[in-house]
Amino acid sequence: MRISIYQNKSARSQKVSDNLKILLSEHAERFIFDDVNPEVVISIGGDGTLLSAFQQYLDQIDQLRFVGVHTGHLGFYADWQEFELAELVESLLAAQPQTIQYPLLESLVKYRNGTQKRILSMNEAALKQISGTLAADVLIDGELFERFRGDGLTAATPTGSTAYNKAIGGAVMNPSLASIQLSEIASINNRVFRTLGSPLVVGPEEVIRIVPFNVDNEIILSHDHLNETTDQIEWIEFRVAKEQVSFASYRHTPFWRRVRNSFIGDEVVD
């Protein structure tokens, strides 16, 4: 098995990475360290580290699987914690893992010079204006849905629905649903300006297009942990990507248990 270990820069994660490499090296006949063409990428850190690993290996996304080892509180994408390295290695040796696949978000950006850029995100993409109010038309499958005014808009995958999307009042969605969720950030709603005022969910065949019409103002386009600032966006489209991200699950944690563990805990209130 070809393995790449991807860790964040903290001393804690580096130590965990070193310990894991020692354990894997004891089975050199089974494991090969390969950062160029891995079969399994083990991410050590938090969910942000895993998002970085995803972007690092984006061009190989159909050929590899991820495993998350969290070095803090339980990470949403992580099945393992730092004190479970020996158990992880035993699972890598003994088990044929279940592959869990999650939908990805595709963002297609068209710039005013005619060029286009395609972006894949595991969690979400967001469109915000640096100063003032973002004003944009929202179209669904080419038909005008609303004229938005507010701080911004975000499109999230089902797994990403537990991140920024949840913080701004979006719904938490099961990743078995191939869909994306569009949520408003502080929309302006009064007798003059009116939006839906709630998140909306579209399926795998639908396309959301955002067309900013105060085009001379700089906009921040963020996708996962990356950002771009530009005043050159003509429009951006969001859809469910044809690609999916795969996780090697040696002990599958059901989605709603992950949600409970991450946000509620085990305490039951009568």
Secondary structure by P-SEA (a helix, b strand, c coil): cbbbbbbcccaaaaaaaaaaaaaaaaaccccccccccccbbbbcccaaaaaaaaaaaccccccbbbbbbbcccccccccccccaaaaaaaaaacccbbbbbbbbbbbbbbccccbbbbbbbccbbbbbbcccbbbbbbbccccccccccccbbbbbccccccccccccbbbbbbccccbbbbbbcccccccccccccbbbbbcccbbbbbbbccccbbbbbbccccccccccccbbbbccccbbbbbbccccccaaaaaaaacccccccc
